[in-house]
């Protein structure tokens, strides 16, 4: 990982997945945050690989957007 050792974790995603129904279909409960220093969390329950991947993609977009806010330019002294 590029620079992973030098940075503190800033985002987190937890996925709990299972098969349900007949025929079995993949389902998941996903809890995530793009900024672990904040108390806000999003929890989504969804089914199907495409829907689960969409939630994961939304989280990645949030992580990129949050990183941009944290990396604001520092003024010259």
N, C-alpha and C positions, 0 to 999 in steps of 0.2 A: 504494500500500500504506500502510496506517495505521501510522505509527511505524516503518516498516521501516528507515529510515536511521539511527535512533537505537539500534538493537539489534544485537547480535552474533547470527549464526546459531546456533541451538540444536538444530535437527533437520535430518535429511538423508534423502532417499530417492533411490535410483538404480534405474531400470527399464530393463532390456534386453528388448526385445520382438521377436518374429519369428513368421512363419507356418510351420507344420509339418503334415505328414500329408496324407492325401488322403481327403476334401476338406480343404483347408487350414483350420487352426484356429489362432487367436491363442494364443501361449504367451509367458511372461515369466519372467525371473529378477529378483527384486526384493530389494534389500538396503537395510535402513533402520535408523535409530536415532532415538530421540526426544531424545537428549542427546549431542551431539557431544563433550562433555568426558569422556565415559566410553568405554572401549574396546569395550563390548558392541555387537554388531551382530546383526541377524536377517537371514537369507537364506532366501527362499522361491522355489521354482520351481513355477509353476502354469500352468493353461491355461484359456482362456475368459474373455470380457470380464467376466462376473459375478464369477468367482473372483478375477480381478485387481483389480477394483473393491473386493471385500471386503478384500483385503490392504491396499489403499490406505486404506480406511476405518479399519482396525485401527491403521494408523500414525497417522492423524489423531487417533484417540482417545488413543493413547499420548502424542502431542505435547501435547494439552490437559491430560492428567493430569500430565505432567512439568512443564508451565508452572505448574500449581497448586501443585506442591511447591516450585518455585523462588520463587514470589511470596508466601511465608509472611509474615505480619504482622511488622513490626519493632516491638520494644518501645520505649516512650517513655523518653526519657532524663531 
